[in-house]
Amino acid sequence: MKMAFLSEMHKPLFPLVLLFYVPLTCLCQTTNDNSTNTTTTSSPSSSVTPWKGVLGCGRELNPIYRYLCDRRAAWGIVLETLASSGFLFSMCLLLALLLWSVWICVSSRNQRSSIGGTVACMSMYLLATAGIFAITFSFIIRLTPQTCPTRLFLFSVLFALAFSCLLARCLSLLGFAAARGWGEPALALGLFTVQVIISTQWMIVVLVRDKKPCEYSHEEFVMLQIYVLCLLVVSLILSLHYLYRSCFTYSYSYTGAARQQGRARATLLFLTLLLSACIWVVWITMLVRGNPEVERRPRWDDPVLCIALVANGWVLLMGHGLSQIAIFCRGEAKSKDIPLSFAGWTSPSADMPGLASQKEGQENGSFESDSEKSRGRRTQQSLRSPYESEFSVTEIDPDRDYTIPRPQTTNYLEPYDEY
C-alpha cells in the first residue's frame, strides 16, 4: 500500500515525496507511540502514564518532551538541531543587517530614505523565518493545551508574514508605485494582518468548543492555510513574471553588471517560491492522504509538519534571506557617492617636457600681448600646445577678402539656345 500511494503521486513531486518519506521511515522506525496527539488534546490523566524512561532522557522528564531527547526516535533530535541552527543563523543575519543599515545611514545621509523600506521589509522577513524555525519545537513536543494555541496561530501567521514580504518584494521589483520605499513594508504588514484576523477567529472557535477544546481535524488545519496558499501562488506568479522580464526584456537604462544582478535576484526569488510551493503541496498531501494510506496517521503527523517547517525555513533563509541581503548590500555599497579620482589620468601632452610643472597663467604664449613680451618678463621660450595653430589673428589683412568662392554657372541658358 505504501508503494501504491507513492506510485500515484505526480512525477514532478515524486522526489519531494521521497524527501519526506525516507527520513520518516529511517527516523521513526523504532518509535512505538500509539497516542493520537495530533487530533485531540492529551488529558491530564493520559499525561501521567507510567514512565519508565527512554534512552537519552531522564526519568523525571515529562513524557510530552520525549522526542527532544529520545535516541530511539532520532527524528526529534535531528530536526531540533537543524531548527536551532537555522534560528541562530537567522538572528545573526538580522543583527548584521541592522548594524549595516545603521552604518550606511550614519556615513551617507542621502541613502537613509532609499534603504529604509527595504531594510524594514527584510527585517520582518528574517523575523518570520526565525519564528518558523522556533515553532518547530511545538510540533516536536506533544499536543497539549499549551502547545495547541502555538500550533494553530503561529504556523499560519509566520508563513503569511514571510510570503507577504516576498509578495511585496516582487511588486517593488516590478515597479509598482504602492510598493516603493516605505510602501513595501506597509504592504507586507497589510497582507499579514489579514491572516492574523483569520487565525485569531479560527483559534477562538476551536478553543471554546463545547467540552472538546482544541479538537480539530487535519482537513480543518489545512483549510486554515488557504490565505497563506493564495499569497504563495500570487508571489510565485509575480516572481515568474519578473524573471521573464529580467531575462527577455532589454533596456538601455541598465548596464551589463546591473542586468546580471537583476537576473540572479529574479532567479533566486523564483526558485525560493517554487521550492516553497512544492514543499507545501507535499506536506499537505502527506498529512491529509499519505499518512492514512500508509497506515501511519497518528505516528507520522507531527514529523511531517516538523520536516516541512525545517525544510521550508532553510529554503526561505538561503534562497531569499542570505542571497538577497548579499546582493542588496553589495549594490548599495557600489552606489555610494565616491569622490572623483584622477589617479593614472594622462593628457595627450603629458610626455612633453616642462608641461608637468605648475604654470602661473602667463606661460601660454597665445594669450600674451606684444607689449608684455617686449618688457622682458619671459626668460625662456614659451611652450606651445600641440593643438595650437600657427595661424595668428594679427596676420589677417582687413582689406583682403577671405570669403570662400562659390561655383557660378553662366551658361544655364545655353542648352536651350537651339530651341
Secondary structure, 3 states (H helix, E strand, C coil): CHHHHHHHCCHHHHHHHHHHHHHHHHHCCCCCCCCCCCCCCCCHHHHCCCCCCCCCCCCCCCHHHHHHCCCCCHHHHHHHHHHHHHHHHHHHHHHHHHHHHHHHHHHCHHHHHHHHHHHHHHHHHHHHHHHHHHCHHHHHCCCCCCHHHHHHHHHHHHHHHHHHHHHHHHHHHHCCHHHCCCHHHHHHHHHHHHHHHHHHHHHHHHHCCCCCCCCCCHHHHHHCCHHHHHHHHHHHHHHHHHHHHHHHCCCCCCCHHHHHHHHHHHHHHHHHHHHHHHHHHHHHHHHHHHHHHCCCHHHHHHHHHHHHHHHHHHHHHHHHHHHHHHHHHHHHHHCCCCCCCCCCCCCCCCCCCCCCCCCCCCCCHHHCCHHHHHCCCCCCCCCCCCCCCCCCHHHCCCCCCCCCCCCCCCCCCHHHCCC
